[in-house]
Amino acid sequence: DTVIYFEGDRHLSYRVLRAVKNRFGATHEIGVFEMGAEGLIPVDNPSLAFVQGHGERDPGSMISCVWEGTRPILIEAQALVSRTHFASPQRISMGFDSKRLSVLLALLEKFAGVEIGMQDVFVNMAGGIRVEEPAVDLAVAAAVSGNHLGRRSVPATLAIGELGLNGELRRVPQLEARLREAARLGFHAAVIPEADAAKLRIKGMELHPVKKLSEALPLLYQS
């Protein structure tokens, strides 16, 4: 007794099978496939499919890690901020909840001083994956802020954390497993919620625990 959705943009090569109901296993388990000349081919390492390396990135790109079913997957949040030509600025997101995006923009303006009220904002989850969990809040907010300010992210660094309505970073489940996945793929630094950091020790990874959005953003950009 299982309900499975087949997701993906027909213009992109990757497809996602997502189990939303599963009587005999974990829900929201996903399988990632690549559409080739001979049909669908399983992708053994989905993180490599959605993240193109860990080097330097243009302003508006930030790496995070989501938990899908029983495994961590690295994703890239992309953002574009531009002057609006409309009476009401556009807020468009692909692969990310548009209402949550509106909340993150309000948090950026109130708690980080990023004034984007009269800017169009576009957010995309690279590779066509759809992300629902709030652990990517910090990455999305940092991508938007970075593009608006023209600041590149620190190479090989990822951002993980849910943002509360007071601008605080909240706990994230399975954080250690997410960080180990990132370290395995060559990432060596992460900005994370302070509440989760007390007992974490990840070999080869420098952890930056923070309480607030305003503390996190400077750690994610190159000086």
Sequence and secondary structure as in RCSB ss.txt:
>XXXX:A:sequence
DTVIYFEGDRHLSYRVLRAVKNRFGATHEIGVFEMGAEGLIPVDNPSLAFVQGHGERDPGSMISCVWEGTRPILI
EAQALVSRTHFASPQRISMGFDSKRLSVLLALLEKFAGVEIGMQDVFVNMAGGIRVEEPAVDLAVAAAVSGNHLG
RRSVPATLAIGELGLNGELRRVPQLEARLREAARLGFHAAVIPEADAAKLRIKGMELHPVKKLSEALPLLYQS
>XXXX:A:secstr
 EEEEEE  TTSSEEEEEEEEETTS TT EEEEEEETTEEEE S HHHHH   SS   TTEEEEEEEETTEEEEE
EEEEEEEE  SSS  EEEESS HHHHHHHHHHHHHHS    TTEEEEEEEGGG    SGGGHHHHHHHHHHHHHT
  B TTEEE  EE TTSBEE  TTHHHHHHHHHHTT  EEEEEGGG TT   TT EEEEESBHHHHHHHHB  
